[in-house]
């Protein structure tokens, strides 16, 4: 029986679709559903065009246990956050201990926390004239961007780096590493 992954996403969905492409036809792992908190998100259209079911939910449904019950009904084993902007509630974390994985577009613990996502991160990195940035793939706990790190990869910033050019470099790292790190983590002994 496959390990069933539920993807939580809020935006465009490029990482969600990349994950789905990686696990398409995988013998042990499947992307079962996309759970989205933004009814206007691009990920919804992309998921439907890739035959992935979508569940849209409100903040109230996330916090009152409705989403958790749906995850149980859908028999989800692991949650992967792919551009999901809300804090994950405690009941969800307790129900999926060490089974919620997030990707952050910076080298945590730097440039993390509430409000630090997407272009905001890249703008701050460039403004502070950092020499490098990267991605952090980590487990989720009760605080933003705080759980145990599973993987980091870095890129150097050029002298004329812009937030947009840095974002492109970070996306390449995400596409290259995120599916592999997720795969290795969920398949490791004792994880199923």
N, C-alpha and C positions, 0 to 999 in steps of 0.2 A: 504494500500500500504506500502511495506517495506521501511525502511530507508536503503539507498544504500551506502555502505562503499567502498571507493577505497583505497587500500593499496599501499603506496609508499615504495619500498624496493631496496636495492643496493647489497645485499649479499646472504647469505645462505638461508634465508627465514624461519627459524624455528619459529619465532614469527608470521609471516604471516600465516603459516599453523596452528599454535595453535589457532589463531584468527578464522580462517576458521572452524576448528573443533568445537570451542565453538558456533559459530553462525549457523552451519549447522542445518537445520530444525527449526531455531528460527522463531517464529511467526511474529516478527516485524523488524528484522534486517537481512540484507544479505551482504556477501562479494561479490561485483559485479565484481571487476577486480583488478589485480595487475599491477601497473605502475612501470616500472623498467628502471633505467638509465645505467645498465650494462648488455650488451648482453651476457656476460659469467657467470652471476650470477646463483647460485644454485636455487634461488627462482623460476626461470622460469620453470625448469623441475618439481619442486615440485608443482607449481601452475597447470601446465598442467595435472599432474597425479591426481590432485584433482579437475579437471574439472573447474578451474578458468581461465577465459580469461586473457591474458597478453598483455600489450602494452609496447614496448621498445621505449625509446625516448633519444634524445641527449640533451646536455646542451643548444644548440641553440633553440631547440624546446621548452624546458622548459621556456626559457627567452623571446621568441618572441610571446608567447600567444598560440602556437599550442596545448600544453598540456592542458591549461585552456579550450580551445574550445572543446577538446576531452572529458574532464570531464563533460562539459555541455551537449554534445551529449549523453554521457553515463548516464546522470541524476544522478550523484554522489551527495550525500547529505553531507557526512562527509569524510574527508581524515585522514587516520591513517598512520603515519610514523613508519615503523617497520624496523629499520636499514637502513634508507635512509640518505646518507652522504652529499648531496648538500644542500646549503642554499635555502630555499623556496622563490621564487621571490614575490615582493610586490603585484603584480596584483593578484596572487593566494591567498594571505593572505586576501586581500580586498574582493575578491569574496567569500571567505569562512570564514567570521568573527567568531571567537571562534568555528570553526568547523574543525580545523586541530589539531590533537593530536599526540604527540611524546612520545617515551619512551627513557630514557637515563640511562646508566648503572652506575650511581653514584648518590650520594646525592647532587643534585644541591643546591646552586650555586657552590659547590666545584667540580673540575674536569670536567668542562664543557667548551664550546667554540669551536672555529674552531680547527680542528685537534684532538680533544679529542673524540675518539670513540673506541669501541671494546676493544681489548687487550691493546691499548695505555692507556686507563683509568685504567685498572686493574694493569698494570705495575707501573703507577704513584702512585696509592693508596698503593701498597705493598712497593714500594721503600721509600715512606714517612712514613712507619710504622704506618699507620692509625689503629685505634682500630675498626672502622666499615666502611662499605660501604653500597651500596644498589641501589635502583632504584628510579627514579623520572619520573612520568607521568605528562606531562604538555601540555598546549596549546602552539601553535607556533606563534611567532611574527617575526619581521624582523631581529632579531639577533639569532645566534646559542644558543640553550638551555636557552632561556631567558623568555619565556612566563609564565603565571600564572600556579602555581602548582595545579594539581588535586589530587595527591596522592604520598606519599613516603612510602617505606618500607626499613628496614635496616637489615643487618646481621653483626655479629661480625667476626673479622679476628682472626684466630688462630696464635700462635707464629711462626709456620712454614708455614704460608700461602704462596702460590705461585700465580702468576697471573692466571695460569691455574685453580688452585683449587678455587680461588675467582670467576673466570668466571663461573664455574659450579654452585656455590652458587647463583650468580646473575641471571643466566638463570632460576633457579628454582623459584626465586621471580617473574621474568618476566612472566613465564608460568602460575603461580598461580594467579597473580593479573591483568595483562594487559587486558585480555578479559573482566573481571568483571568491571573494572574501565571504560573501553570504553562503555560497555553496560549501566551501570548506568548513565554515562554522556549523552549519546545520547537519552536515554529514559526519562530524567528528563523533567518535565513540561516546556513548552515554548521553548524547544530545537529543536523540529521537524520543 
